[in-house]
């Protein structure tokens, strides 16, 4: 991969990310100012969705801050942020239903969800450590070229790529898992009538925009992986 092609990829992803973040912020802000037609709060929506899927024992808790909404399978809790907990806006209901979608995935033992949970602890570390190991391998290869052999550096770089691949696989799995959680939220929102037909369109756009952020993460990770492969390539003798 030519350096300029890689640079172009970085620029494209940056522009795409900026557009997605702007769209998500705009849609979420608009939805947060409109009360859901049903008058239900995010907490009530979670309770109803859990009962609908015969899920019991999960606690709803407030987690201070923004974008702190999440489902914790270990704690059996659904955390709702300042802008979601107890709120009855379209955005709050959409976000709460999405997080509840993860609880449903957990209950149904969805394979991709379980794989994501398995990869999650190592993904953060591998995304930081992997590239550095590849660079170290490239340096070793360059140093040993004088001796007529660079196999050790090639091996080190390969190890770095394998380590980073864990992070790439995590992002690869995360995207369909997040899309699926949103799909479950859409289905229950429609069936339960938490939002009106007109409001459903906005709720759909909010969660789709949120899902696009994971697509960006995947694209960025793929670009990094390709760059690492190119850095390592051609060094073996």
Secondary structure, 3 states (H helix, E strand, C coil): CCHHHHHHHHHHHHHHHHHHHHHHHHHHHHHHCCECCCCCCHHHHHHHHHHHCCCCCCEEEECCCCCCCEEECCCCEEEECCCCCCCCEHHHHHHHHHHHHHHHHHHCCCHHHHHHHHHHHHHHHHHHHHHHHHHHHHHHHHHHHHHCCCHHHHHHHHHHHHHHHHHHHHHHHHHHHHHHHHHHHHHHHHHHCCCCHHHHHHHHHHHHHHHHHHHHHHHHHHHHHHHHHHHHCCCCC
